[in-house]
Amino acid sequence: MGTRIDAFCDDLRINLTMMSDDLRVLKAKALDKAPEVERAIRQKVYSLEKKIDEGSAAVEAAKPKVDEWIQAQKTAAQSKIAEWRAKGDAKNLQLRAKMADAYADAMSVIASSAVDKAAKAALEALLAHWDLDASTAAQTAGKS
């Protein structure tokens, strides 16, 4: 059981660390506002879009597992689970454990996708501000 939790935490930590490192590097480069930096950011946005699109089927497949777990939690009240434990009802406890594993895996897929979407949104916001700055600078130059 602890191994599954460790694996989940490690996967999430690795994903967040990689994304954070990528964004930190792009942010540092963004201060230069050089054309190659904009290309690098647009390429990162493109690769995130591709990753999000490729993962969308997995995210959609994960959602029913999340719903199934939520419904199972509503149905199997804590008193029922305590009863299974007291009776040693391995069948129901094992089924619940398998559903919990599927739920954790599904939420990991969804969380990973959310991290990618948040990173993409941050980069798109940066590009939008660059477009605004360029437009403002061009209008100011035109009035001089």
N, C-alpha and C positions, 0 to 999 in steps of 0.2 A: 504494500500500500504506500509506504513512504517513498519507494522508488518512483512510483507514478507521479506523485506530487513533486518530487525533486526534478523529474524530467520536464514536467509542465512548467515549473518555475524557471528552470534553465533555458528552455525554449523561449519563453516570454522574455526573460532577461537578455538573452542573446539578440533577439529581434529588436528590442528597445534600444540596446546598446549600439547595434549596427546602425539603426535609423538615427539615433542621436549623433553618432560619429559622422555619418554622411551629412546631416544637416549642419553640424558644427563646421565642417570643412567648407560646405557651400556658403555658409554665412560669412566665414572669414574671407573667402574669395569674393563674395558679393560686395564687400566694402570697396573693391577695386572698380566695380561696375564696368569691367572690360567686356568687349563683345564675346570673347571666348568663355567668360564666366556665365553670361546669359545663355549661351549655347549649352554649357554644362548643366545649368539649372533646368533648361527646357528638356534636355535629354533625360535628366533625373525624373522630371514630371512624366515624360513619356514612358520611362521604364516602370514607374509606379502605376500609371494607368494600365499598362500591359499586365503587371502583376495582379492588380485588383481585378481586371477582367478575367484573367486566367483562374483566379481564386473564387470568382463569383459563384460558380457551380458548387464548390465546396462549402461556401457560406450558406447558400440556399439549402444544401443537403443537411447542414448543421442545425438550421432553425427548427425543423420538426423534432430533432433530438432534444433540444432545449425545451420546447413546448411539452414533449412527452415527460421529461423530468419534472417540470413544474406541475403538470397534472398529476403525476404519480405522488408528488409531495403533498398535494392537496388531498388526494385519496387516502394515502397511507399516513394517517395521523401518527404523531409520536407515540401515542399509547399503543397503536397497532404494532409499530416497530419494536417497542419494548416487549410486547407480547411475543413476537416472533423470536426475539432474543431469549426470553425466558423459556420458551418451549423448545429452543434449538431448531427452529424452522429454517434449516439451511437453504431450502429451495427458494423461499421468498426473500431471504436475506441475500442470497447470491444474485437473484434477479435484480434486486434493488442496487446491489453493488455494481453489476454490469451496466445498469442504466445510469448510475452515478458516473462511471468511467466514460460512457458515451457522452454524457452531459459535459463533463470536464473537457473532453477532447473537442466537442462542438464549440464550447465557449472559447477555447484556445484559438480555433480557426477564426471565429468571429472577432476576437480581440486583436489577432494579428492583422486582419483586414482593416480593422478600425485604426490601427497604428499607421498602416500604409495610407489610408484615406486622410488622416490628420496631417501626415507629412506632405502629401500632395497638396492639400489645401494651404498649408503654410507657404510652400514654394509658389503656388499660384498667386497668393496674396503678395508675396515679394515681387513677382513679375508685374502684377497689376500696379503696384506702387511705382515701379520703375517706369512703366508706360505713362503714368500720371506725371512723374517728375520730368520725363522727356518731353511730354506735351507742354507742360508749364514752361520749361526752359525754352522750347521752340517759340511759344507765344511771346515770351518776354524778349527774346532775341529779335523777333519780328517787329516789336513795338519800338525798338531802339533805333 
